Amino acid sequence: MADSTLTKNDSIDNHIDDHVDQEIQDCFSVEHPKCFFVFAGAGSGKTRSLINTLTFLDKDRGESLAMNGKQIAVITYTNAACDEISRRLQYKPIFSVSTIHSFLWELIKSYQADIKEWVRRSVKAEISELEEKQLKGRGGKAGEKRAEDIRRKKERLEKIETVKKFSYNPNGDNVGFDSLSHSEVIKMSTNFIMAEPTMQNILVAKYPILLIDESQDTKKELIDALLDVCKKHEGKFIVGMFGDTMQRIYNDGKENLAGCIPDNWAKPTKVMNHRSATRIVELANAIRSTVDNQKQKARSDADAGMVRLFIAPSTAEKDSVEEKVAQIMAVDTGDDGWKDKATYKSLILEHHMAASRFGFSNLYTPLNDSGKFDTALRDGSIAELSILAKMVLPLVKAYQEKNDFEVAKIIRKHSPLLDRKTLAAKIGSQSQILQNAENAVESLMELWTDNKIPSCSDVLRSIRDTGLFEIGSRADDLLAEQYEGENQKIIALRTALLASFSELERYSLYVTDNTRFATHQGVKGLEFPRVMVIMDDAQARGFLFSYEKLFGAKAKTDTDLKNEREGKDTGITRTARLFYVACTRAQDSLAVVAYTEDANSVKNTALSNNWFAENEITIL
């Protein structure tokens, strides 16, 4: 065991952070209101402090805010977190709890004229840029594609004039010409807030208090906009951010958030880890010492806990290695929970590894490698994939199970062949309309005859050709042949759609957290008694992270060294944050499995960084 600075025999005040909630409440003083940033490391009770703050505000301000038609806004990262916070607040209307996209859309959706003008300007700018490229660029297929893009955008520009109301679904598909994309809503909303004093006044008037959970992962554009509003409306608009910069795991979060917080903000800090055993807290502190040197304390009544590092060759059979690791952990901990795969959590630090192990690499890899999809790829909201997962997949399953009622229900709910407009227009007899829908379903299901499994593009082509579901104008590009100079986003999507439809099903299970494996992205904020952290660069194949570099098995590149000198984020610091987040999910015991061809370097780095002791490391 490594030298312990935190033992059960130490006299540690388990209530050392109790003052933090009071510090937060003091920020809402009528005489001296303050914005604030709460630093709260893993397992420190960040969400509990957020709920306590909201409960206090309900008692202190709730009635007066309600009488004046105002709300307290709470922004968090996932729909699941929104549901949990709303439940704990008993769904009181004084609170508006939402994700970032939902919050922004709710703020701007009533200003349709302004939205139309912004979209008009945006599309015109896109057309001008394309036309300039067309003048300077080469002809051929690339030129033909630019010409087609110009045509489509001009068509959209014309249709904009007929739109009475733009629509947006923060959680799903936005494929119609009157729909806004996720990126458009973010850009538009933050632009409105930054550039329009009226919008700032509306925001302040409607939500005089705004609290942000997981602020380190909040869109950087929104953070910048809110900082601007706070500066211009000091004393009238209170923003409270709860977060931990060490747990920033998405690239669209604000880099160096802590350094951007104004000096006049309060900065309460929580130092107690209520989640993890003492040894796990020690490891977490050692990991973060390489990044920001913030330290936590374990509870005085925390168990000692156990951490182990297992080093295996990159070429090893992974399932066998991890089964052996679990068996060793069961013996060493005396915890039979390690004997059952269902009772410990395997955390993959990069989605590629889950894609490889769970069998959806052909779908996932081109989308990830393109760098064009980010959050949409992680949450399953890429329009074409979402349509396949949410509409086609349930339809196929219902058909194969001979559940005619469910098939009809899906078609009535989602297919334009049976929507109210089609039925009202009476294009042909009612019986013919129903027959058209039935024919479209049968045409789709023919792809599965003779036990065949079609590609995603085959399925997409079928529903496009029959009009079974609305799939948007991009489908034609996705189903066409690739040509030189084509848009990289289209290329990535087209390549991904060549994957088997069964991969789409597995991908859908993964993004909805219904698989054995998970990433820290999927479980951030959660905790498990037993955690196995798997690090494997060979399977991850990501360019943003490198576990081999983190553990000294691979040399830093010139770019790494340059970024370090300039104080920029590097692959090593990003990986350290990932490692920290994954390890701190563990409550009682933690097994880290490192696959490498340089076991000695991994071991030596683990020892020199005081991450693991000699007797905690096993080379398999």
N, C-alpha and C positions, 0 to 999 in steps of 0.2 A: 504494500500500500504506500502511495506517495505521502510525503509529510503533510499532515493535516493541520490547517490553521483554524478549522472549524470542527469541533467535537461536541459531543453531547454533554461533556462535562463543563464546557465553557458557560459562563453566565451570560446568556444572550436574552435580551428583552424581546420576546416574541411580539410585543406591541410597539416596536420601535417606529413603525410607520403610521401609527394612529394619528399623528399630527397632520399628515398629508391631507386627509379629507377636510380638516379644519382650514388648512391653508387654501384649499380650493374654494371652500365656501366663503372665505374672506374676500376672494376675488370678485364676489358679487355684491360687495358693499356699495350702498347707494352713494356714500361720500367718496370712496376711492375704488371705483371699478377697475378691474384689470383683466386683460387677456392672459392666458397661461398655457404652458406646455408641461405636462406631467411626464417625467421620465419614469418608466416602470418596466423593469426587466422581466424576463420569463418567470411565470409563476408568482408574481408579486401581488396579484389581486387587482390588476388594472381595471378589468371589467367590473369588479366589485366597487371600486372607487367611482367609476362612471355611474353605476346604478345608484350609489349613495348620493352622488352629486345631484342626479336627476330627482331622487326622492326628496332631497332638501329643497330643490327649486320648486317642486310641486307644492310643498307646504308653504314656502316663503313667497313665491311669486305666482303660483298657479292660478289663483282666483283673479288677481288683477290682470294677468296676461289674457286669460280667457274673456274677461269682460271687455277688453279692448281688441279682441279679435286677433291676438298674437299667439305664436307658438314657440316652443323650444325645439330647434332642429337638432337631430342626432344623425350623423353620417357614419356608416360603418361599411366594411368591405364586401360582405356577402349577404345574400338574402337570408341565409340561415341565421346569421348573427342578428339581422334585423328582427326576425321572428322571435329569437330568444330574448332580446332586449325589450321588445314590445310586450311579450308575455310577462316578463318580470315587472314591467311598469303597469300591468293590468290594462293595457290597451287604452290608456287615458288619452283623450283627444288633445290635451294640451301639448303632447309630444308628437312631433313628426319624425318618425324613424325610417330611414331609407338608405339605399345605396347612393353612391355619387351620381350615377346617371339618372336615377329616379328623382333625386333631389333637384338637380339642375333642370330637368324637364318640367317638373312641377313648378319651378320658379318662372320659366319663360313661356310655357305652352299657351298662355292666354294672349300673348303678344304676337298674333299670327301675322300681322302686317310687317312687323320688324323681322320676324323669321323669314317671310317671303323675300324681303329686301336683302337680307343677309345671304340667303341661298342664291338669289339672283346675282348678286355681286360675286359670290364665290364661284358660281358656274361660269360666269363671264370671264373671270380671271383664269379659270382652268382652260377655257376655250382659247383665250389669247395666248396662253403659254403653249398649247398644242399647235396653234397656227404658226407661232414663231418657230417651233421645232420643225414644222412641216416645210417651211421656207428654207431652213438651213439643212435639214436632214436629207438622207438618201431616200430614193423611191423604193420600189419593190414592195414586198409584203409589209415591211415596217411602215412605209408610207401609206399603204392601204389601211393598215390598222389605225394609224393616227387619223386618217380621213374618216374612218368609221367612228372613232371616239369623238371626233368633232361633231359628226352628224348626230350622234346619240345625245351629246351634251346640248346641242342646239335644240334637239327635240325636247329634251327635258326643260330647257329654258322656255320654250313655247308653252309646254304643259304647266309650268309654274304659274303662268298668268291665269290659268283656269282653276288652280287649287284654291279652294275656300278654306280648307283646314289641313295643315300638315299633321301627320301622325308619327308616333314613335313608341316602340315597345322596348323598355330598358332591358328586358329579359329574353328577348327572342328575335324574331325575324322582322326585318324592315326592308322589304323587297319592292314595294310599289313605288311609282314615280312620285307619289305624294308622301312617301315615307322619308324619314331622316335616318342617317346612319349613326352609330355610336360615336364615331370620331367627329361628325358634324355637330352633334349636340354638345360635346365637350368644348370644341373650338368656338362654337357660336355662343354658348352660355358664358364662358370665361371672357370672351371678347366683349360681350354686353356688360358684364360686371366691371371689367377694367376700363372700358371706354365711355360708358354711359352713366353719368351721375344719377340719372333717373332710376336706372336699374339698381344701383347701389342703395339709393333711398328706399326702393321697394323691398330689397333684401333686408335692410336694417329694420324697416317698419314691420315686416312680417315675421322675421326671425331675429329679435334683438339678442338672442343667445343661440350660439351654434357650437355644438360639441362634436369632435371628430375622433372616433375610435380608429386604431391602427393608422394613425396619421402619417407614419413613415412610408406607408404604401399608397397614400392618397395621391391622385393625379397631381403632378407638379404644377400644371396650369392653374388648377383650382387653388392650390396652396398660395401661389403668387397673387392670384386675384383676391383672396381673403386677406392676405397680409396688407394689400393696398387698401381694402375697405376698412380694416382695423385702424390704419394710420389716419385715414381721412374722417373717420367717425369715432374717434377715441372717446370712450366714456358712454357711448350710445350703443355700441355693438361689441359684445364679448364673445370671443372665440376661445374655446378650450380644446387643446389637442392632447390626446392620450396616446402614448406610443413608446417605442424603443428603437432607436436608430440601428441597433445591432440586428434587429429583426426585419430590416428592409430587404425584401426578397424579390421585388419586381422592379424592372428598369424604368417604369413610368412613374415611380415614386420620386419624391424630391431628394436629390442628392445633398448630403450635408445639411439636413433639415435643422439639426440642433444649432449649427452655425448661422442659420438664417433667422432664428428667433430674435426679435428686437430686445434690447437691453431692459426696456421698461416692462416686459412681460414677467409674470411670476413663473418660477421654475421649480415646483415641488418635485422631490425625488423619493421614490420608494426603493428600499434596499433589501428587504426581506423576501426570500423565496419560500413560499408556503407549500410549494408543489413537491419538490424533489428531495430525495435523501441527501445527506451531507456530502458523500463522495461525488455525487452528480453535480452538486452546486460548485464544488471545488473544480471539477473539470470545466464547467461552464465559465467560471472566472478565468481559468487558465487560457481557454480559447479566446475570450474577448480581450485578454491582456495584449494580444497581438494586434488589436484594432483600436480600442479606446480606453482600456484599463479600468472600466467601470466594474465594481465588485458588488456581489450580493452576499447576504448571510443566510445560512440555513437555520431553520428553527431549532431551538435547543432540544425539542422533543422529536426531532427528525431521526429516523433510522440511519444507520451508517451507510447502507446501500452498497451497491457493487457496480463497477465498470470494468469492462474487459475490451482489449483490442486483439482481434484475430487478423492475421496477415496471410493471404493465400495467393498463389500464382494467378495471373490474369487468365491463363488458359484452363484453369480448373473448372470442373463441372459445378456450376453455381448452386444448383439445388442441393447437391450432395454436401457441399461445403456448409451451406447455411443450416441444413438439417443437423450436421455434426456440431456446429456452433450452438444451436439450441439445446442439444443434448448435454454439452459441456456446461452451459449456463444452468440447466436444470440441476445438475449435480453440485456445482459450485455454490449456487444460491440456496439449494434445498427447496426450490420452488417448482412444483410439478406443472405450474402454468406454462413453463417453457417447453413442455413435452407436447403441447397441443398448438398447432399453427393458428387456430382460431382465437387463442388467448394471449398471443403477443402480436405486436404490430411491426411489420417490416417497412421501414421508411427508405424510399429511394430518393436520393437527393436531386435527381434530374428526371424529367418526364420521359426522356428517351429510354431510360432503363426500364421503366414500367411498360413503355410501348413494346420493347423487345421481349420482355418476360411475359406479358399478357397477350402479345400477338396482334399489335396494330401498328407495327413500325412502318409498313409501306404507306399507310395513310398519314401517319404523324410526321415522319422524317422530312419530307419535302416542305411541309408547312412550317415546321419549326426552323429548318435551315434557312428558309427565305427571310426570316426576321420580320415578316410583314403582318403577322397576326396577333402575336403577344397574348393579351388577355382573352381575346375571342377564342384562341386555340385552347387555352387552359379551361375556360368555362363552357365550351361547347356551343358558343353563339355565332360561329361562322355560318352565314345564312344557309348556304347549300347543304352543309353537313347537318345543320339543325333541322331543316326540312326532312332530310332523310331519316334522322333519328326520331323526331317527334311525330311525324306523320306516316312516312312509308314503313318504318320498322314496326310500329303497332299494327298497321294495316296488314302487313305480311304475316305477322304472328296470328292475328285474328283469322285471316283467311286459311292459313295452314291448320288451325285448330277447328275449322269449320264453324266458326262463331259468326254467323251471318248478321246477327243483331249488332255486334261490335263493328263489323265491317261497314254496315250501313250508317252507324253512328259516326264513325270517323269521316266518311265521305260527306255526310250532311254538314258536319262541323267545319271541315277544312277545304273541301273541293269546290272550285268555282263552277263546276259542272252542275252542282245542285244548290248554289247559293240563291238567295232571295231574288237577286236581280235577274238571274237566268230564268228562274221559275216564273217571275212576274212578267218577263218579256214574252213568255210563251213562244220561244223559238222552237217551233215544232210542237207536237203534242206532248202532254205530260209523260205519256208512256215512252215516247221517243227520247225524251230527256233522260229518263231513268235508264233506258237501254244504252244510251251513250256513256253514262257513268259506269254501268256494268261492264261494257265493252272495254273501257279504259282500265278497269281493275283486272279483267281477264288478260288483257294485253301485258300488263305489268307482271302478273303471276306466271305467265308463260316463261319468263326468264328463269324460273326455278324448276322447270320440268326436268325429268330424268335425273333428279338429285343434283342438278347443277347449282352453283352459287355464282350469281352474276357480279360483275364489278359495279362499283358505285356509279361510274359514268354510264354504264348500261341502264341502270335504274333511273338515273337523271334524264337520260335521253328518252326513255319510255314515257315518263310523266310530262316531259316537255312536249313530245309529239302528240300525246293524247289530251293534254291540258288537264290532267287529273288534279294537279296541284299547281298553284302559282309559284314559280321559281325565280322570277326576275329576269331582267334583260341580259345579265352576265352569263346565263346558261349557254347561249349560242357561242360565245367565245370559249367557254370551257370545253365544249364538245367539238370544237373545230381543231384542225391540225395546227401545230405550233409552227411559227416562222421566226426568222432572225429578227432580233430587236424587239420582240414582243414584251409586254409588261410582265415583270417578274412575279407579281402577285397572281396573275392569271396562269402563268406557267406552273407555279407551285400548286395551285388548286387543281389544275388539270392532271398533273402527275399524281397527286394524292387520290384523286377520284378513280384512278386506274386500279386502286386496291380493291380487294374482294369486299363485298357488302358485309361479310361476316366480320371484317376488321372494323367497319363502321359500328357494328353492334358492340364489339368489345370496347372500342373507344368511347361509346356512349355510356357504357357501364362504368368506365374509369372516371370520366369527368363528373359523374353523379355519385362518386364515392361508393361504388358497389363492387369493389374488387378487394382481394387480399392485400395488395400493395397500395401504398399511398406515398405521396411526397409531403415534404414539410409544408408546401404550398396548400395542400389539401387538408392538413391537420393542424395548421397554425392556430394557436389558441386552445387546442385540445391537449389531453394528457392521457397516458396509458401506464399501467403498472410495469410492463415489460416492453422494451423497445429494442429492435435490431436495426441499426443504421448501416446501410449498404453503400459502399463507395466503389465505383467501378468506371474509370474513365473509358475503358475499351467499349463498354456498352452505352455509356452516356453519350459519347461523341458530341458533346456540346462544346461550343467555343467560348461561352461565358464563364464557365467554371472549370477548375482543374484540381482534382483531389491529389493527383500525383505531385503537382507543384506545391500544394498546401503542406504535404507531408515530406517534401524534399526529395522525392524520387525523380523529379524532372526539373531541369534548370529553368530559371526565369528567362524570358525572352528579352530582347532589347526594348521592345514596347513596354513590357512589364517594368523594367528598370526606369525607363523614361517617365512612365505614369507615376511611379513611386516618387521620383525626384520632384515632379510637378504637383504632388499631393492629390493626384486623381485616383478614382476608383480603379482597382485592378481585378483581374480574374482571381487572384489569390485572396484579396479582401472580400470579394463577393462570395467565394467558396467558404471562407471562414465564417461569414454570417450564416450561410446555409447549414454548415456543420453545427454551429451554435444552436440554431433553431431546432434542428433535428434532435440533438442530444438532450435539449431541455424539455422535450415532450415526455421524458422518462420520469416516473415517480420513484420506483424502487430499484430497478436494475437495468443496465444498458450494455448491449453488445455492439461494438463497432467492427464491421467486417470490411477490410481494405484489400482490394485486388490489385496486385502490382507485380512487376518483374524485378523490382529492386526492394526486397523485403528489408534489407539492412538499413537502407536510407529511411524508409518509413519508420522502422523501429527507433533509429537514432533521433529522428526529428521528434517523435512522440516523447522520448525520454528528455531531450534537451529543452523542449518547450514545457516540461513538467505536466504534460497532458496525462500520461500514464506512467506507472512505475514498472520496473523490470518484471515483477511477479504478476502484473496485470496484462502482459503481452504474450501471446501465443502465436508462433509461426507454424502454419499448417503445411 
